[in-house]
Amino acid sequence: MASLPRKWGRSREHMPIYEYECRECQNRFESLVLDSTPPECPACQATDLERLMSLSSVSSDGTKKRNLEHGRKKAQKTQDEKAHAEHEAIHHHHH
């Protein structure tokens, strides 16, 4: 069996997924953290979270997919909010 190219090796398998507990509703969840933006609780959208010590850095494909989907939805929400704010600013400015 041929070995995988270096770019497909270990570094690709380790994603920055952390376990959190929401201080508002005590929901525990994992989140993919790609930048300095703090994650929000998927149950109540609070950002007052405690990062927990994880027993393992391994995550399932299901967890990765859920976190990626959550990230996409969050990015789309931010994009929609910016577009709405720009629309309001343009229309408010012209009146």
matplotlib code that plots the C-alpha trace (Angstrom):
import matplotlib.pyplot as plt

x = [0.0, 1.4, 1.9, -0.1, 1.5, 2.8, 0.0, -2.6, -0.8, -1.3, -1.7, -4.9, -6.3, -5.9, -8.5, -9.0, -12.1, -12.7, -15.3, -17.4, -20.1, -22.5, -22.7, -26.3, -28.0, -25.2, -25.3, -22.1, -20.9, -17.9, -16.9, -14.5, -12.5, -10.9, -10.2, -10.4, -14.2, -15.6, -18.2, -21.7, -23.9, -26.0, -28.8, -29.3, -26.7, -25.0, -21.3, -20.6, -18.8, -16.3, -13.7, -13.4, -10.5, -11.1, -10.2, -9.3, -8.4, -10.1, -13.4, -15.9, -16.8, -20.2, -18.9, -16.7, -19.7, -21.9, -19.3, -18.6, -22.3, -22.6, -19.7, -21.3, -24.6, -22.9, -21.0, -24.2, -26.0, -23.2, -23.2, -27.0, -26.8, -24.1, -26.1, -29.2, -27.3, -25.8, -29.3, -30.7, -27.8, -28.3, -32.0, -31.9, -29.2, -31.3, -34.4]
y = [0.0, 3.4, 5.9, 9.1, 12.4, 14.4, 17.0, 14.2, 13.0, 13.7, 17.5, 17.1, 14.7, 17.0, 19.7, 22.4, 20.9, 21.8, 20.7, 23.4, 23.7, 26.5, 28.5, 29.6, 26.2, 23.7, 22.2, 20.3, 20.4, 20.2, 23.1, 23.5, 26.7, 28.2, 31.8, 33.9, 34.2, 32.5, 29.7, 29.9, 27.3, 25.5, 25.1, 28.7, 30.8, 32.1, 32.8, 32.5, 29.1, 27.1, 25.2, 21.7, 19.4, 16.8, 13.2, 12.7, 14.9, 12.5, 13.4, 11.5, 12.3, 13.2, 15.7, 17.3, 17.5, 19.1, 21.6, 22.5, 22.9, 25.1, 27.2, 27.6, 28.7, 31.2, 32.6, 32.9, 34.6, 37.1, 37.7, 38.2, 40.6, 42.7, 42.8, 43.9, 46.6, 47.9, 47.9, 49.8, 52.3, 53.0, 53.5, 55.5, 57.7, 58.5, 59.6]
z = [0.0, -1.0, 1.7, 1.7, 0.7, 3.6, 3.2, 4.0, 7.1, 10.8, 10.7, 8.7, 11.2, 14.2, 14.1, 16.8, 18.4, 22.0, 24.5, 26.2, 28.9, 28.7, 31.9, 31.0, 30.3, 31.3, 27.8, 26.9, 23.3, 21.1, 18.8, 15.9, 16.7, 13.6, 14.8, 17.9, 17.7, 20.7, 19.9, 21.1, 22.7, 20.1, 22.6, 23.8, 21.7, 24.9, 24.7, 28.4, 28.1, 30.1, 28.0, 29.5, 29.7, 27.0, 27.6, 23.9, 21.0, 18.7, 17.3, 15.2, 11.6, 12.9, 15.3, 12.6, 10.2, 12.9, 13.8, 10.2, 9.6, 12.7, 11.4, 8.0, 9.5, 11.8, 8.9, 6.8, 9.6, 10.0, 6.2, 6.2, 9.2, 7.4, 4.2, 6.1, 8.0, 4.7, 3.1, 6.1, 6.1, 2.3, 2.6, 5.8, 4.3, 1.2, 3.1]

ax = plt.figure().add_subplot(projection="3d")
ax.plot(x, y, z, "-o")
ax.set_aspect("equal")
plt.show()
